[in-house]
Amino acid sequence: MVLLASTLFAIKDNIPNVQEDVQQKGGTVTVVQARQVAHMYSDKLWMIHKYLGIGLSLLLLFRFIAETALPRDRSIRKRLVFMDSPAVVQGTLPAPPRAFRAVP
């Protein structure tokens, strides 16, 4: 998203495009006005970027809250510790905890 904003929506590069589009429609626009329109597009893209960041942060926060609310045997901490155990590293896997077994 940042790469898109810095290349496609660069304000300096879009001023001629805005002026050309307005001239094709029969209007006239100054450089200052075209800069303001190009800046508006850049601002809208940054708002989308901000909302995506807030959404991802909320998802991460929800995951942290869910991890603390889950029983210890169902949390990802337990699964990560289980995968790091010596039995897993040596290849002699014990039976998985009951919570992780497939239901027939």
Residue pairs with C-beta under 8 A, 6 or more apart in sequence:
1 45
1 48
1 49
1 52
2 49
4 45
5 42
5 45
5 46
5 49
9 38
9 41
9 42
9 45
10 42
11 35
11 38
11 39
11 42
14 38
14 41
14 42
15 31
15 34
15 35
15 38
16 34
17 38
18 29
18 34
18 37
18 38
19 29
19 31
19 34
22 28
22 29
22 34
23 29
29 37
67 75
67 76
67 77
71 99
72 78
73 97
73 98
73 99
74 99
78 97
79 100
82 88
82 96
82 97
87 93
87 94
95 101
